[in-house]
Amino acid sequence: MNPTTALYFAALTTAQGAALSSGAAATAFLTGVAAASLLWQQTLVVLGSLAGRRISPTTRIWTFRLGYGLVAAYAVKIAFPLPW
């Protein structure tokens, strides 16, 4: 599970603690979260697999460069936040 997603749902359950006070409601919520997360991850895998077979090697190289470039840009942004 994505740590950001886990943190989001932890905050959501904390804020909605009264609504999830019964064991059945909490279990249903956690089951729904787990199922939705699994479905989302599987959807990404299928879409990635379909795209991977259809794109050219040149496009794949540029996609990797763009992806790694975005990750590097976000890392720099986090490491050196701009002052307000």
C-alpha positions in Angstrom: 0.0 0.0 0.0 1.2 3.5 -0.8 2.3 5.3 2.4 0.6 8.5 1.4 -2.7 6.6 0.9 -2.3 4.9 4.3 -1.7 8.2 6.0 -4.7 9.7 4.3 -7.0 6.9 5.4 -5.5 7.0 8.9 -6.4 10.7 9.1 -9.9 10.0 7.6 -10.6 7.4 10.2 -9.4 9.6 13.0 -11.7 12.4 11.8 -14.6 10.0 11.4 -14.0 8.0 14.6 -17.6 8.4 15.9 -19.0 7.0 12.6 -16.7 4.0 12.8 -17.1 3.2 16.4 -18.8 -0.2 15.8 -16.6 -3.1 14.9 -18.7 -3.9 11.8 -18.5 -0.4 10.4 -14.7 -0.3 11.0 -14.3 -3.7 9.4 -16.4 -2.8 6.4 -14.4 0.5 6.0 -11.1 -1.3 6.1 -12.2 -4.0 3.7 -13.5 -1.4 1.3 -10.2 0.6 1.5 -8.1 -2.6 0.9 -10.3 -3.7 -2.0 -10.2 -0.2 -3.6 -6.4 0.0 -3.2 -6.0 -3.5 -4.7 -8.3 -2.7 -7.6 -6.4 0.6 -8.3 -3.0 -1.1 -8.2 -4.3 -3.9 -10.5 -5.7 -1.3 -12.9 -2.4 0.4 -13.1 -0.6 -2.9 -13.8 -3.0 -3.8 -16.6 -2.8 -0.3 -18.2 1.0 -0.3 -17.9 1.2 -3.8 -19.5 -1.1 -2.7 -22.4 0.8 0.5 -22.9 4.2 -1.3 -22.7 3.4 -3.6 -25.6 2.1 -0.8 -27.8 4.7 2.0 -27.5 7.9 2.1 -29.5 11.3 1.8 -27.9 12.0 5.5 -28.5 8.8 6.5 -26.8 9.6 4.2 -23.9 13.0 5.8 -23.5 11.4 9.3 -23.4 8.7 8.1 -21.0 11.4 6.8 -18.6 13.3 10.1 -18.9 10.2 12.1 -18.2 9.3 10.0 -15.2 12.7 10.0 -13.7 13.0 13.8 -14.4 9.7 14.4 -12.5 10.9 12.3 -9.6 14.2 14.3 -9.5 12.3 17.6 -9.7 10.0 16.7 -6.9 13.0 15.5 -4.8 14.7 18.9 -5.3 11.5 20.7 -4.5 11.2 18.8 -1.3 14.8 19.2 -0.4 15.0 22.9 -1.1 11.5 24.4 -0.4 11.0 28.0 -1.6 10.4 30.5 1.2 7.0 32.2 1.2 
